[in-house]
């Protein structure tokens, strides 16, 4: 009875054999022997054990003590709560970082649209005052309006618009998916 009760009370208190041995000023092997029933503590030590385990000597010696599963479950629940909190903080940080990335991408896409429209309009001769970046261009066969052919060394403006459209769609989806729940 003593060995079972000692082990159950020690575990319910959340102590290892080593920790209980330190509190009682004995070696861990002594606690192990008591719990296996191969050795028995003297009366003075029984009183010290009862005090450390917050119980009575009667319970240590005779009354059966069942393991307190609720204490073990509470300890596990506390550890899980800490892990869940850490996981939640890490996910929130990742969500914020990705949101910033998608907002930046969306801003870049808008700037690409503006640059593309500005350049397209400037090439058509509608806006001469707004120059976003230098364009080397030439006209074949005279500049008589609808029949003029404009030659430029800049990349295709269609690619700019396609890239900007794809980036803006990705950014919009990303911003929506990273919103706070």
KEDREN-71266 format. One record per atom (N, C-alpha, C, CB): residue in one letter; z, x, y. Coordinates in pm, whole numbers, plus 50000, padded with zeros to 5 digits. Glycine has a CB too. Layout:
// KEDREN-71266
AZXY
...
//
This chain:
// KEDREN-71266
X500005008049881
X500005000050000
X500005008550127
X501184990849999
X500835018850132
X500935027150251
X499585033350285
X501985037950233
X498905038850184
X497635045750210
X496585036150264
X497125052450083
X496545023850209
X495565014150259
X495895009850402
X495515001750167
X497175006750425
X497585002250558
X497395013050663
X499044997750555
X497735025350629
X497575036550722
X496105038150763
X498105049650660
X495245037750663
X493815039450691
X493275027850776
X493025040550559
X493635015450740
X493145003750814
X493655003550957
X493554990950743
X494945006850976
X495505006951112
X494905018151197
X497035008451106
X494695029751135
X494085040851208
X492685037251255
X494035053551120
X491885031351166
X490525027351202
X490515016351306
X489765022851078
X491425006751292
X491504995851390
X491865001151528
X492544985351346
X492615011851533
X493005018151660
X491875026851714
X494275026551641
X490855029351631
X489715037451674
X489985052351670
X489315033451813
X490905056551586
X491255070751577
X490625076951453
X492785072451574
X490235089251466
X489785096751349
X491025103151285
X488715107651387
X490845108551165
X491965115351100
X492415127251185
X491555120150958
X491465134151243
X491755145851326
X492585141851449
X490445152751371
X492205130951514
X492925126551634
X494355122251601
X492185114951701
X494525114851492
X495875110751452
X496705122951413
X495805100751333
X496095132451346
X496815144551306
X497305152151429
X495915153651219
X496495153051532
X496905159851655
X498075152751721
X495735160651753
X498055139451722
X499145131851783
X500465133451705
X498775116951792
X500345135351574
X501535136651490
X501935151251466
X501305129751357
X501155160551520
X501405174951503
X501365179051356
X502745178751564
X500375174151284
X500125178151146
X498645181751135
X500515166751044
X498225186751020
X496825189951000
X496085177650947
X496665201950903
X494775177650964
X493965166250922
X494095163750772
X492505168450958
X494215174250694
X494315172850549
X495555164750509
X494345186750483
X496615165750589
X497835158150560
X497555143250573
X498985162350654
X496835139450678
X496475125450698
X495595120750583
X495745123350834
X494665129250543
X493775125850432
X494565123550303
X492735137050411
X495555131950276
X496375130350155
X497165117250161
X497345142350139
X497705113850278
X498455101450293
X497555089350267
X499085100550432
X496305090150319
X495385078850303
X494855077750160
X494225080250399
X494815088550088
X494375088149947
X495525084649853
X493775101649907
X496745085249904
X497905082049821
X498385093749738
X497585070749731
X497915105849763
X498365117549687
X499625123649745
X497265127949681
X500005119149866
X501205124149932
X501795112950015
X500895136650020
X503095113850046
X503775103450123
X504555110050236
X504725094750033
X504465104650357
X505235110450468
X506725107350454
X504705105250604
X507575115950514
X509015113250510
X509355102250610
X509825126150540
X510625098250613
X511025086650694
X510845089150844
X512475083150665
X511135101150890
X510935104151032
X509455103351070
X511495118051066
X508615108450982
X507175108151008
X506655093851005
X506425116750906
X507215085250918
X506805071150915
X507075064451049
X507545063650802
X508195067651110
X508515061851241
X507525066651346
X509965065551283
X507185079751345
X506195085151439
X504825078651418
X506085100451424
X504435076951293
X503135070751262
X503105056451314
X502875070851108
X504185049051290
X504255035151336
X504145034451488
X505555028451289
X504815043551557
X504745043751704
X503335046851752
X505725053951761
X502685056651691
X501325060551733
X500315049451706
X500895073351661
X500535041751601
X499605031251563
X500015017551618
X499485030551413
X501075017251700
X501565004851762
X501844994051657
X500554999651864
X502614997651558
X502954988251451
X504394990851407
X501974989551330
X504824983951305
X506184986151253
X506104993551120
X506944972651237
X507234999551081
X507305006550953
X507124996750839
X508635014150939
X507624984350855
X507464974050751
X505994971650719
X508124961050795
X505204970750823
X503764968450800
X503154980550732
X503024965450933
X503564992550774
X503035004650710
X503385005050561
X503585017150780
X504585000950526
X505035002250388
X504694990650297
X506485004050387
X504614978650349
X504484967850254
X503484957050286
X505754961750237
X503524952150404
X502644940950436
X501204945850439
X503034934450570
X500344938550375
X498934942350368
X498274940150503
X498204934250259
X497544949950547
X496814949250674
X495334949150642
X497184961150769
X494654938850687
X493204938350668
X492534945450785
X492704923650655
X491434951650759
X490734958350869
X490354948250976
X489484965750817
X490554951951099
X490234943251211
X488764944951246
X491144946351335
X487954936351186
X486504937251208
X486124933951351
X485764928051113
X486914925351413
X486574921651551
X486724933651644
X487454909951600
X487684942451618
X487854954451700
X486644963651682
X489164961851663
X486184964951559
X485004973151532
X483774967151600
X484774974551381
X483654954051591
X482514947451654
X482574948851806
X482484932651616
X483764948051863
X483894949852008
X483474964052048
X485334947052054
X483864973851969
X483494987752000
X481974989451991
X484194997451903
X481374983851889
X479914984651875
X479224977251990
X479464978651739
X479744965552026
X479164957852135
X479264965452267
X479854944252148
X480364972452289
X480514980352412
X479484991652417
X481944986152422
X479294998252303
X478295009052298
X476895003552320
X478365016452163
X476594992152259
X475274985952278
X475054981752423
X475124973752185
X476104976952486
X475994972952627
X475644984852715
X477314966452674
X476274996152688
X475985008352764
X474545012652741
X476945019752724
X474095012352616
X472715016152585
X471715006652651
X472485016252434
X472004993552648
X471114983952711
X471034986052862
X471574969752681
X472144989452924
X472154991953068
X471305004153102
X473584993853118
X471455014853022
X470655026953045
X469175023953025
X471105038252950
X468845016452921
X467455012752895
X466885004353009
X467355005052763
X467684995153058
X467244986453168
X466974994553294
X468294975653196
X467855004053325
X467665012453444
X466395020853431
X468885021553467
X466185026353310
X464985034653289
X463715026253303
X465035041353150
X463725014153247
X462555005453259
X462315001153403
X462714993153171
X463364998453477
X463214994553618
X462615005953698
X464574990353677
X463055018053672
X462495029753742
X461005031353710
X463265042553703
X460655030053583
X459245031153544
X458405020253610
X459105030253391
X458955007953615
X458224996853677
X457954999853824
X459024983753664
X458945005153894
X458775008354036
X457725019254056
X460105012754098
X457765029553972
X456795040453984
X455375035153961
X457105051753883
X455185027153856
X453855021853828
X453395012353939
X453845014553694
X454305004853996
X453944995854106
X453425003954225
X455154987154149
X454095014854257
X453645023554366
X452265029154335
X454655034954390
X452055033254210
X450745038554171
X449655027954191
X450765043354023
X449905015654148
X448905005054160
X448675001054306
X449324992854078
X449715001054386
X449534997854529
X448695008654595
X450914996554600
X448945021154560
X448155032254615
X446685031054572
X448725045854568
X446465027554446
X445105025754396
X444415014354470
X445115022854245
X445125003354493
X444554992054566
X444204995754709
X445524980354566
X445065003554772
X444795008154909
X443555017054911
X446005015754966
X443445025954815
X442255034554808
X440995026254785
X442415045054695
X441085015954703
X439915007354678
X439495000154807
X440234996954568
X440464995354882
X440134988655009
X439464998455105
X441404982655074
X439985010755110
X439375020855197
X437945024155153
X440215033655197
X437715024555021
X436355026854971
X435405015555012
X436375028254819
X435875003055003
X435054991755048
X434714993055196
X435784978355022
X435714996255276
X435494997555420
X434515008755449
X436815000055493
X434685020155383
X433755031355404
X432345027655360
X434235043855327
X432245020855246
X430925017055196
X430225007255289
X431045011055058
X430924997055336
X430324987455429
X429964994155560
X431284975655454
X430865002555610
X430605009455737
X429345017955726
X431805018255777
X429245025455619
X428085034255602
X426805026055581
X428295043755483
X426915015455503
X425745007155479
X425235000855609
X426074996155376
X426154995755687
X425764989455814
X425214999955911
X426954982155877
X425815011555913
X425345022156002
X423955026655962
X426315034056001
X423705027455831
X422385031355785
X421335020955821
X422385033755634
X421735008455827
X420784998055864
X420574997456014
X421254984555813
X421325005556088
X421115005956231
X421914995556308
X419685004156261
X422844988556243
X423614978356312
X424814984056387
X424074967956215
X425434994256333
X426614999956398
X426405015056409
X427934996656318
X426175019656529
X425965033856551
X427245040756598
X424865036056653
X428165033156653
X429375039056710
X430375043256602
X430015029356805
X430415035956490
X431385038956385
X430795048756284
X431835026156315
X431305060656283
X430815070656188
X432015075156104
X430135083056263
X431995071355977
X433135074855891
X432975088755831
X433305064555781
X431765092655798
X431505106255753
X430015109055778
X431885108055600
X429665121655798
X428285124855835
X427295121355723
X428165139655870
X426185115755763
X425135112055669
X423845118755717
X424965096355659
X423215125655627
X421915131355660
X420855121655610
X421725145655598
X420085116455701
X419115106455662
X417765109355729
X419615092355698
X416775103355676
X415445104555734
X414695091555713
X414665116455672
X413645089455791
X412855077255781
X411425081155749
X412935068955914
X410845074255651
X409455076855614
X408575066155678
X409275076955457
X407525070255742
X406525060955793
X406935053555919
X406195051055689
X407855058955997
X408215052556124
X409385043156107
X407035045056182
X410045040256216
X411235031656212
X410895018256273
X412415038156286
X410105010356205
X409674997556262
X410434985756202
X408174995556239
X411684987956158
X412514976856112
X412404974155965
X412174964656186
X411864962355930
X411894958055791
X411074966555696
X411424944055782
X410094973855746
X409254981655655
X409654996355649
X407814980655696
X410715000255719
X411105014355717
X411805017555585
X412025017755837
X411635029655540
X412275034655418
X413255045455460
X411215040055314
X414535043355426
X415565052855466
X415855061955348
X416855045555513
X415865074855375
X416165084755272
X417475091655313
X414985095255256
X418395092555220
X419685098755249
X420085108155137
X420775088055269
X420955117855167
X421445127155067
X422815122855013
X421535141255126
X423345111955059
X424645107255012
X424495100754875
X425255097155113
X425605100054801
X425535093554671
X425215078754687
X426855095354595
X424825073054581
X424475058854583
X425665050554629
X424015054354445
X425405041754725
X426475033354777
X426845022554676
X426075027054910
X425955019554588
X426275010054482
X427405015154394
X425045007154397
X427395028254368
X428475034054287
X429815032954358
X428165048854256
X429785034654490
X431025033554566
X431585019354553
X430805037054716
X430695009354567
X431144995554560
X431614991954418
X430034986154604
X430924996754318
X431334993954180
X432685000554151
X430254999054079
X432815013054192
X434095020054174
X435235013254248
X433985034454220
X434955008954371
X435985002154449
X436344988654386
X435505000154594
X435354981654333
X435624968754269
X436464970654143
X434294961554235
X436114980354062
X436884983053940
X438304987153976
X436204994053855
X438444996054074
X439775000554115
X440604989154171
X439665011654220
X439964980154247
X440734969054304
X441164959254195
X439914961854411
X440324956954095
X440714948153985
X441874954153905
X439504945453891
X441764967053874
X442854973853802
X444124973453884
X442464988553770
X444014976154015
X445194975954101
X445814962054107
X444834980754242
X444994951754119
X445524938054127
X446244934253998
X444384928054155
X445654937553884
X446304934653756
X447604942553744
X445364937853638
X447544955353780
X448744963753772
X449854959053863
X448384978053806
X449524955153985
X450524950154078
X451144937254025
X449914947754217
X450314928553970
X450824915953915
X451744918653795
X449654906753873
X451334927753706
X452104930253584
X453414937853612
X451264938153485
X453484945153724
X454694952753754
X455594945653855
X454324966453807
X455304932953882
X456194925753974
X457544923753907
X455594912054016
X458574922353989
X459934920553935
X460064906753875
X461004922754045
X460624906153756
X460774893353686
X461864884953745
X461044895553540
//
